[in-house]
Amino acid sequence: MRPKSLCESRKRRFPQTDHFFRSDMGEWPGYWSAPDDEGESAQRRFYDFTREFLLESERERAKEMFVFALVVLAAAWPVGYMVVTVVKLLLKGHPLD
């Protein structure tokens, strides 16, 4: 039986963890491929895929921002027109009945 540590003997304040955890390094290849290798590594393919994905998402975001700007302008047009009309009315000096 293992002796209890100070953390375990007091009230349980901390979550119980495994202090003897070891990750398995058995499948690690142990080397990095050179960037000029003819055979593409999985890391390089993943990097290329990520780069293409980010470029595509940037293009989509630009399209969405353009459409959003059009919607905001369409929504702001009546408000701006109303403000101009009210200012013109007040500058004419006609009383509000």
Helices and strands as residue ranges (DSSP letters): H 6-9, H 42-92
